[in-house]
Amino acid sequence: MDWHRFAQQMASMARDLLAQPSVDSTLERITGSATELVEGCDAAGILLVHGFEVETLAPTEQLVADLDQLQQRLGQGPCFDAARETEKERVFRIHDFTAEELRWPHFVPAALERGVGSMMGFLLFTDDQDFGALNLYSRRPGAFTEVSEDAAVMLASHAAVALSSARTHAQMEQAVATRHQIGEAMGILMSELRLTEDQAFTTLRRYSQENNIKLREVAQQVCEKGGLS
């Protein structure tokens, strides 16, 4: 492993990740970089776990999404289990899918039938409800060495920072858009019902609470329909 060259590639990738215009493009750059930079990696994807539901983001090929769905269907697998554990594992690895695996006895042989030889997974983030991991797959048993894992850990660390930044930026953009829409909805109510600004906001909030609808959705309804139905 030429670590000097790898460091240069990581620096270039880090700059590229932070320059991506959206969360989706950031995710795609992360998984694409995994196949480019981590020795032995044939496919990669980011798995989100929401309770007992999984979501695949930026898979480099269909196999990745199929394996995520397999974990959900079986109710077991390294990522699926890690999402439900109090003490989250930072790295999980299955060295050889041709060997017996006591921890995931149903997932491993089913994945082997789909052509997977080995895998690694790296925790990217945990929220109150969600868990996210970068998963790397190889078609060869024993493809991932200690060097591969070291390289992937560094990649995942950069990816976690970039993904956090992209998510924060997206949330801020959504918050600005929501405030703008609420302001527009308030203006409609002020004009239609001859309300003050405070009264218009109170009306929106009361409707939101009484109907158990998020305030931004109430504002969107007012803007689309010209008032509260």
Steps between C-alpha positions, in 0.01 A plus 500: 500500500645835393382705797645824365297466181197392704530810720502720190192321367322540834579871511362544149191297587438700818504827306274346238253374760461840662447658158204277411176697443261262679475216749429252218810597303708482819376147563576393144852641525557312826399160363682560172816588692474174696525290185785717372713527815444189712686193380266207439179705494274407208180672613391747767192668637366688799239327711251689715300315762179659628373270773445175310500657153810537283578749226786474252671819384744546211563130426768447238305201370169321558667228707543747787129582521414130475724419797349778710152368427622152586606619846160657555314192382705265719509739792874446538832610360793712618343838425152404608625367832733794563210740458314335787788474745545751781877503457544562130787320328714737295623227263347164410657248269428158351834371376382195307142425397597141414575428867237427763373814670327440833397861554303532174423140399229588249637820348848372413403196286225699327748778416752242380242368254479853358874507437637673809831375636577751777380834637583783733272763653580831669274708720438846355246641743236419758196709581221436748310304238744439216825316437723543198792288379732479202510141374772358277471166319737274313421199286812326630522331842769658717540795264519761775831516683605708799631754250159509331333558835740779594436672167124457535501639856665818374254520211204452737632771733517752217163381372336547839621860523393580143163332544436687825583828329276420203209397723537814712504718188192325363319542831585870505371542145179322597462719808539817291247372247259410780526843660437661163191285442365569848543871439316471169218306668473760773471772236214312334312465829564863594350612170212250492392522865629848582729371773810648655832323454482347848141387447586340165787302654282395794236379255753289312643353819157422647392324179825303506447386860129423469546292185835347592660634181848650484507878479687499169233271350225734619685791341537308175125427500417867549733603219358240262131552583500865594378435853424238763243240398 
